[in-house]
Amino acid sequence: MKRESFKSRLGFLLVSAGCAIGIGNVWKFPYVTGQNGGGVFVLFYLLFLLIMGAPILTMELAIGRASRKSVVLGYKELEPEGSKWHLHGWICILGCYMLMMYYTTVSGWMLNYMLKFVSGTFHKAVAAEAAQDVAAVTNVVGNIFDGMLASPAQMLGYMSVTVLMGITVCSLGLQKGIEKVTKVMMLGLLALIVVLAVHSLTLGGAGEGIRFYLLPDLERTREIGLGKVITAAMNQSFFTLSLGAASMEIFGSYMSRDFTLGGESLRICSLDTFVALLSGLIIFPACFAYGVEPSAGPVLIFVTLPQVFLHMAGGRIWGTCFFLFMTFASFSTVIAVFENLLATAMDNFGWSRKKAAGINFAVILLTGIPCALGYNLWSKVHPIGGRDILNSEDFIVSNLILPIGALVFLLFCVTKWGWGFEKYREEVNTGAGVKIPECFKYYSRFVLPVLILIILIQGLL
């Protein structure tokens, strides 16, 4: 069977960037930036994105493009005879399944909140409670969020819809499904984020939020400690690209050989960073304009920002636009990871795309149930160190599978026991664009592994 391929270069870039751009770009990057010295953090983040994130991204893409196969068969195609590198490919697939066990639930939250803003649920609840001051509005919004988590019907329902939509898109094929739908979503996402950021910048008092977010604050950096700022930037630059579980490798297997992987990786990183930076320009000016304390994680998205929209003129429309943007951001990642799972099944078991879609729909739906019930019927289940089900699953993926996976990809590409640096470099430099120099061999063998080990060790402490 002839290998599918992207219809256009733009399709490849937008689908790959869509895989990288996700919830963390919005609920983590802006807050971490603001808390770690603003512009000081951003400079270190961009540095580590350039010297760590982008190089490892080229490695995943190189394995895919050189082999024209999904990760398990990709390893088998390139590994020395008799070696077992391909076993890591199955660990990557396990990691993708585990990621979707909770990511589909959180993506469902975005869809849920978008529809709540469309229907006016928040505004009606505030009116019904006659909430006027900040504390009263906070209480109303918090109750809606808690009510969603406590409802098995909402949690299971929206998770199921997310899985169904994702599998449906993937079942249509690479060009007619994934590329076509993701291009529309990503272009819509980019348009929405620009409109939302421009609107936030026009709010009264927005300047204070911009200064907190982006101006270098050496005093804040000294208080936190330069070492902690650097470590936070290193972590963010690694996790933002979804590296280590082969979710990018699969798109390397579909891409053309017209452009170097170094240049394409930099473009993907640029799109990801653009969305992350503009997310902060939505959040901080709006929070400072309305005197709402910015926070991080789910609380930022589902409690803090709805308060901002409730205070804002036309807030129902702006809230709908924001959660439509968040739905696109999370759903583009869901589609990308689903495609990796379907392609692995098709390549290794000889299944048709329709059969792979049907079986994966059942598997992902069933394995997503524990997380969906983890805040209601199974709220007392804490598998790892007091963490609930969602955070336990996230701990395994983020702290073990991704950093260890990135280290394995790195060692495979640059050591003589794997594919080897010269073959990797030849593949990366094929086509027009940015070339990786010969001296990169020493950096990739002696510096990059240390950086990844720092991330791994820190995540386990």
PyMOL commands that set and color helices and strands:
alter all, ss='L'
color gray80, all
select helices_A, chain A and resi 9-20+23-27+29-35+39-67+71-78+86-119+121-129+134-149+152-171+174-201+206-214+218-224+226-239+249-252+261-289+297-311+315-349+353-372+389-414+421-428+440-446+448-460
alter helices_A, ss='H'
color red, helices_A
deselect
rebuild
show_as cartoon
